[in-house]
Amino acid sequence: MNELKGADWGPWVLNVSALTLGHDDYYVDLERCTTSAEVLDWIAQVAEKPWANDEVLAGLVRALNDVLAPQEHLCSRGKHLTLSGKQLRQLVWAARP
């Protein structure tokens, strides 16, 4: 299965092979989510979109949390961590059922 939709991700769909989270024609490039700052930047970018209502934004945050587990892999105990490309791909592939 190439595309996954989490139960509480709202409209967001994970494309495992493309390493993206998509909503309609907008895509978050997970390969550009290797630091907590990059993840926060995507959340802030989506928050500025006129179509980003509370369901869309909450769904994105939940999807990023489910797929990347940022508290464990990007900012554990307030420390700046960086995912390697290999680690990121492993997390995305592990998100498959």
CNS distance restraints for C-alpha pairs under 8 A (distance, minus, plus):
assign (resid   1 and name CA) (resid  96 and name CA) 7.80 0.50 0.50
assign (resid   2 and name CA) (resid  15 and name CA) 5.77 0.50 0.50
assign (resid   2 and name CA) (resid  16 and name CA) 5.41 0.50 0.50
assign (resid   2 and name CA) (resid  17 and name CA) 6.23 0.50 0.50
assign (resid   3 and name CA) (resid  13 and name CA) 6.44 0.50 0.50
assign (resid   3 and name CA) (resid  14 and name CA) 5.41 0.50 0.50
assign (resid   3 and name CA) (resid  15 and name CA) 4.50 0.50 0.50
assign (resid   3 and name CA) (resid  16 and name CA) 6.14 0.50 0.50
assign (resid   4 and name CA) (resid  13 and name CA) 5.56 0.50 0.50
assign (resid   4 and name CA) (resid  14 and name CA) 4.96 0.50 0.50
assign (resid   4 and name CA) (resid  15 and name CA) 6.56 0.50 0.50
assign (resid   4 and name CA) (resid  16 and name CA) 7.64 0.50 0.50
assign (resid   4 and name CA) (resid  96 and name CA) 7.15 0.50 0.50
assign (resid   5 and name CA) (resid   9 and name CA) 6.78 0.50 0.50
assign (resid   5 and name CA) (resid  12 and name CA) 6.58 0.50 0.50
assign (resid   5 and name CA) (resid  13 and name CA) 4.71 0.50 0.50
assign (resid   5 and name CA) (resid  14 and name CA) 6.21 0.50 0.50
assign (resid   6 and name CA) (resid  10 and name CA) 7.84 0.50 0.50
assign (resid   6 and name CA) (resid  12 and name CA) 7.83 0.50 0.50
assign (resid   6 and name CA) (resid  13 and name CA) 7.37 0.50 0.50
assign (resid   6 and name CA) (resid  63 and name CA) 7.00 0.50 0.50
assign (resid   8 and name CA) (resid  59 and name CA) 6.22 0.50 0.50
assign (resid   8 and name CA) (resid  62 and name CA) 6.99 0.50 0.50
assign (resid   8 and name CA) (resid  63 and name CA) 7.89 0.50 0.50
assign (resid   9 and name CA) (resid  13 and name CA) 7.62 0.50 0.50
assign (resid   9 and name CA) (resid  56 and name CA) 7.89 0.50 0.50
assign (resid   9 and name CA) (resid  58 and name CA) 7.35 0.50 0.50
assign (resid   9 and name CA) (resid  59 and name CA) 3.81 0.50 0.50
assign (resid   9 and name CA) (resid  60 and name CA) 6.26 0.50 0.50
assign (resid   9 and name CA) (resid  62 and name CA) 5.91 0.50 0.50
assign (resid   9 and name CA) (resid  63 and name CA) 5.47 0.50 0.50
assign (resid  10 and name CA) (resid  55 and name CA) 5.95 0.50 0.50
assign (resid  10 and name CA) (resid  56 and name CA) 5.94 0.50 0.50
assign (resid  10 and name CA) (resid  58 and name CA) 7.55 0.50 0.50
assign (resid  10 and name CA) (resid  59 and name CA) 4.64 0.50 0.50
assign (resid  10 and name CA) (resid  60 and name CA) 7.67 0.50 0.50
assign (resid  11 and name CA) (resid  23 and name CA) 5.83 0.50 0.50
assign (resid  11 and name CA) (resid  56 and name CA) 6.44 0.50 0.50
assign (resid  11 and name CA) (resid  59 and name CA) 6.96 0.50 0.50
assign (resid  12 and name CA) (resid  21 and name CA) 6.14 0.50 0.50
assign (resid  12 and name CA) (resid  22 and name CA) 5.39 0.50 0.50
assign (resid  12 and name CA) (resid  23 and name CA) 4.98 0.50 0.50
assign (resid  12 and name CA) (resid  56 and name CA) 7.55 0.50 0.50
assign (resid  12 and name CA) (resid  59 and name CA) 6.49 0.50 0.50
assign (resid  12 and name CA) (resid  60 and name CA) 6.51 0.50 0.50
assign (resid  12 and name CA) (resid  63 and name CA) 7.34 0.50 0.50
assign (resid  13 and name CA) (resid  21 and name CA) 5.43 0.50 0.50
assign (resid  13 and name CA) (resid  22 and name CA) 5.19 0.50 0.50
assign (resid  13 and name CA) (resid  23 and name CA) 6.62 0.50 0.50
assign (resid  14 and name CA) (resid  19 and name CA) 7.39 0.50 0.50
assign (resid  14 and name CA) (resid  20 and name CA) 5.90 0.50 0.50
assign (resid  14 and name CA) (resid  21 and name CA) 4.53 0.50 0.50
assign (resid  14 and name CA) (resid  22 and name CA) 6.43 0.50 0.50
assign (resid  15 and name CA) (resid  19 and name CA) 5.74 0.50 0.50
assign (resid  15 and name CA) (resid  20 and name CA) 5.30 0.50 0.50
assign (resid  15 and name CA) (resid  21 and name CA) 6.20 0.50 0.50
assign (resid  15 and name CA) (resid  22 and name CA) 7.38 0.50 0.50
assign (resid  16 and name CA) (resid  20 and name CA) 6.91 0.50 0.50
assign (resid  16 and name CA) (resid  92 and name CA) 6.29 0.50 0.50
assign (resid  16 and name CA) (resid  93 and name CA) 6.34 0.50 0.50
assign (resid  16 and name CA) (resid  96 and name CA) 7.80 0.50 0.50
assign (resid  19 and name CA) (resid  29 and name CA) 6.46 0.50 0.50
assign (resid  19 and name CA) (resid  30 and name CA) 5.46 0.50 0.50
assign (resid  19 and name CA) (resid  31 and name CA) 6.61 0.50 0.50
assign (resid  19 and name CA) (resid  89 and name CA) 7.49 0.50 0.50
assign (resid  19 and name CA) (resid  92 and name CA) 6.97 0.50 0.50
assign (resid  20 and name CA) (resid  27 and name CA) 6.05 0.50 0.50
assign (resid  20 and name CA) (resid  28 and name CA) 5.39 0.50 0.50
assign (resid  20 and name CA) (resid  29 and name CA) 4.79 0.50 0.50
assign (resid  20 and name CA) (resid  30 and name CA) 5.27 0.50 0.50
assign (resid  20 and name CA) (resid  31 and name CA) 7.87 0.50 0.50
assign (resid  21 and name CA) (resid  27 and name CA) 5.57 0.50 0.50
assign (resid  21 and name CA) (resid  28 and name CA) 5.07 0.50 0.50
assign (resid  21 and name CA) (resid  29 and name CA) 6.86 0.50 0.50
assign (resid  21 and name CA) (resid  30 and name CA) 7.15 0.50 0.50
assign (resid  21 and name CA) (resid  63 and name CA) 7.94 0.50 0.50
assign (resid  22 and name CA) (resid  26 and name CA) 5.67 0.50 0.50
assign (resid  22 and name CA) (resid  27 and name CA) 4.35 0.50 0.50
assign (resid  22 and name CA) (resid  28 and name CA) 6.30 0.50 0.50
assign (resid  23 and name CA) (resid  27 and name CA) 6.44 0.50 0.50
assign (resid  28 and name CA) (resid  42 and name CA) 6.93 0.50 0.50
assign (resid  29 and name CA) (resid  33 and name CA) 7.18 0.50 0.50
assign (resid  30 and name CA) (resid  34 and name CA) 7.75 0.50 0.50
assign (resid  30 and name CA) (resid  88 and name CA) 7.82 0.50 0.50
assign (resid  31 and name CA) (resid  85 and name CA) 6.92 0.50 0.50
assign (resid  31 and name CA) (resid  88 and name CA) 7.13 0.50 0.50
assign (resid  32 and name CA) (resid  38 and name CA) 6.54 0.50 0.50
assign (resid  32 and name CA) (resid  39 and name CA) 7.89 0.50 0.50
assign (resid  33 and name CA) (resid  38 and name CA) 5.12 0.50 0.50
assign (resid  33 and name CA) (resid  39 and name CA) 5.11 0.50 0.50
assign (resid  34 and name CA) (resid  38 and name CA) 6.65 0.50 0.50
assign (resid  34 and name CA) (resid  39 and name CA) 7.52 0.50 0.50
assign (resid  34 and name CA) (resid  74 and name CA) 7.40 0.50 0.50
assign (resid  34 and name CA) (resid  82 and name CA) 5.46 0.50 0.50
assign (resid  34 and name CA) (resid  83 and name CA) 4.73 0.50 0.50
assign (resid  34 and name CA) (resid  84 and name CA) 6.81 0.50 0.50
assign (resid  34 and name CA) (resid  85 and name CA) 7.61 0.50 0.50
assign (resid  34 and name CA) (resid  88 and name CA) 7.14 0.50 0.50
assign (resid  35 and name CA) (resid  39 and name CA) 6.48 0.50 0.50
assign (resid  35 and name CA) (resid  74 and name CA) 5.65 0.50 0.50
assign (resid  35 and name CA) (resid  80 and name CA) 7.50 0.50 0.50
assign (resid  35 and name CA) (resid  81 and name CA) 6.43 0.50 0.50
assign (resid  35 and name CA) (resid  82 and name CA) 4.97 0.50 0.50
assign (resid  35 and name CA) (resid  83 and name CA) 6.61 0.50 0.50
assign (resid  36 and name CA) (resid  40 and name CA) 6.12 0.50 0.50
assign (resid  36 and name CA) (resid  70 and name CA) 7.02 0.50 0.50
assign (resid  36 and name CA) (resid  74 and name CA) 5.33 0.50 0.50
assign (resid  36 and name CA) (resid  75 and name CA) 6.29 0.50 0.50
assign (resid  36 and name CA) (resid  80 and name CA) 7.26 0.50 0.50
assign (resid  36 and name CA) (resid  81 and name CA) 7.57 0.50 0.50
assign (resid  36 and name CA) (resid  82 and name CA) 7.85 0.50 0.50
assign (resid  37 and name CA) (resid  41 and name CA) 6.05 0.50 0.50
assign (resid  38 and name CA) (resid  42 and name CA) 6.44 0.50 0.50
assign (resid  39 and name CA) (resid  43 and name CA) 6.45 0.50 0.50
assign (resid  39 and name CA) (resid  64 and name CA) 7.95 0.50 0.50
assign (resid  40 and name CA) (resid  44 and name CA) 6.13 0.50 0.50
assign (resid  41 and name CA) (resid  45 and name CA) 6.06 0.50 0.50
assign (resid  42 and name CA) (resid  46 and name CA) 6.17 0.50 0.50
assign (resid  43 and name CA) (resid  47 and name CA) 6.10 0.50 0.50
assign (resid  43 and name CA) (resid  57 and name CA) 7.42 0.50 0.50
assign (resid  43 and name CA) (resid  60 and name CA) 7.39 0.50 0.50
assign (resid  43 and name CA) (resid  61 and name CA) 7.22 0.50 0.50
assign (resid  44 and name CA) (resid  48 and name CA) 6.51 0.50 0.50
assign (resid  45 and name CA) (resid  49 and name CA) 7.00 0.50 0.50
assign (resid  46 and name CA) (resid  52 and name CA) 6.31 0.50 0.50
assign (resid  46 and name CA) (resid  57 and name CA) 7.09 0.50 0.50
assign (resid  47 and name CA) (resid  52 and name CA) 5.74 0.50 0.50
assign (resid  47 and name CA) (resid  53 and name CA) 7.98 0.50 0.50
assign (resid  47 and name CA) (resid  57 and name CA) 6.48 0.50 0.50
assign (resid  48 and name CA) (resid  52 and name CA) 7.15 0.50 0.50
assign (resid  51 and name CA) (resid  56 and name CA) 7.98 0.50 0.50
assign (resid  52 and name CA) (resid  56 and name CA) 5.35 0.50 0.50
assign (resid  52 and name CA) (resid  57 and name CA) 5.95 0.50 0.50
assign (resid  53 and name CA) (resid  57 and name CA) 6.27 0.50 0.50
assign (resid  54 and name CA) (resid  58 and name CA) 5.88 0.50 0.50
assign (resid  55 and name CA) (resid  59 and name CA) 5.88 0.50 0.50
assign (resid  56 and name CA) (resid  60 and name CA) 6.25 0.50 0.50
assign (resid  57 and name CA) (resid  61 and name CA) 6.35 0.50 0.50
assign (resid  58 and name CA) (resid  62 and name CA) 6.14 0.50 0.50
assign (resid  59 and name CA) (resid  63 and name CA) 5.99 0.50 0.50
assign (resid  60 and name CA) (resid  64 and name CA) 6.06 0.50 0.50
assign (resid  61 and name CA) (resid  65 and name CA) 6.05 0.50 0.50
assign (resid  62 and name CA) (resid  66 and name CA) 6.01 0.50 0.50
assign (resid  63 and name CA) (resid  67 and name CA) 5.98 0.50 0.50
assign (resid  64 and name CA) (resid  68 and name CA) 5.57 0.50 0.50
assign (resid  64 and name CA) (resid  69 and name CA) 7.14 0.50 0.50
assign (resid  64 and name CA) (resid  70 and name CA) 7.63 0.50 0.50
assign (resid  65 and name CA) (resid  69 and name CA) 4.78 0.50 0.50
assign (resid  65 and name CA) (resid  70 and name CA) 6.06 0.50 0.50
assign (resid  66 and name CA) (resid  95 and name CA) 7.56 0.50 0.50
assign (resid  67 and name CA) (resid  91 and name CA) 6.31 0.50 0.50
assign (resid  67 and name CA) (resid  92 and name CA) 5.85 0.50 0.50
assign (resid  67 and name CA) (resid  95 and name CA) 5.74 0.50 0.50
assign (resid  68 and name CA) (resid  73 and name CA) 7.18 0.50 0.50
assign (resid  68 and name CA) (resid  88 and name CA) 7.38 0.50 0.50
assign (resid  68 and name CA) (resid  91 and name CA) 6.10 0.50 0.50
assign (resid  68 and name CA) (resid  92 and name CA) 7.16 0.50 0.50
assign (resid  69 and name CA) (resid  73 and name CA) 6.11 0.50 0.50
assign (resid  69 and name CA) (resid  74 and name CA) 7.86 0.50 0.50
assign (resid  70 and name CA) (resid  74 and name CA) 4.72 0.50 0.50
assign (resid  70 and name CA) (resid  75 and name CA) 6.28 0.50 0.50
assign (resid  70 and name CA) (resid  76 and name CA) 7.75 0.50 0.50
assign (resid  71 and name CA) (resid  75 and name CA) 5.13 0.50 0.50
assign (resid  71 and name CA) (resid  76 and name CA) 5.07 0.50 0.50
assign (resid  71 and name CA) (resid  77 and name CA) 7.74 0.50 0.50
assign (resid  72 and name CA) (resid  76 and name CA) 5.07 0.50 0.50
assign (resid  73 and name CA) (resid  81 and name CA) 6.57 0.50 0.50
assign (resid  73 and name CA) (resid  82 and name CA) 7.43 0.50 0.50
assign (resid  73 and name CA) (resid  83 and name CA) 6.91 0.50 0.50
assign (resid  74 and name CA) (resid  79 and name CA) 7.87 0.50 0.50
assign (resid  74 and name CA) (resid  80 and name CA) 6.26 0.50 0.50
assign (resid  74 and name CA) (resid  81 and name CA) 4.56 0.50 0.50
assign (resid  74 and name CA) (resid  82 and name CA) 5.85 0.50 0.50
assign (resid  74 and name CA) (resid  83 and name CA) 6.96 0.50 0.50
assign (resid  75 and name CA) (resid  79 and name CA) 5.11 0.50 0.50
assign (resid  75 and name CA) (resid  80 and name CA) 5.10 0.50 0.50
assign (resid  75 and name CA) (resid  81 and name CA) 5.68 0.50 0.50
assign (resid  76 and name CA) (resid  80 and name CA) 7.37 0.50 0.50
assign (resid  76 and name CA) (resid  81 and name CA) 7.38 0.50 0.50
assign (resid  83 and name CA) (resid  87 and name CA) 5.80 0.50 0.50
assign (resid  83 and name CA) (resid  88 and name CA) 6.03 0.50 0.50
assign (resid  84 and name CA) (resid  88 and name CA) 6.21 0.50 0.50
assign (resid  85 and name CA) (resid  89 and name CA) 6.22 0.50 0.50
assign (resid  86 and name CA) (resid  90 and name CA) 6.22 0.50 0.50
assign (resid  87 and name CA) (resid  91 and name CA) 6.30 0.50 0.50
assign (resid  88 and name CA) (resid  92 and name CA) 6.30 0.50 0.50
assign (resid  89 and name CA) (resid  93 and name CA) 6.06 0.50 0.50
assign (resid  90 and name CA) (resid  94 and name CA) 5.95 0.50 0.50
assign (resid  91 and name CA) (resid  95 and name CA) 6.37 0.50 0.50
assign (resid  92 and name CA) (resid  96 and name CA) 7.40 0.50 0.50
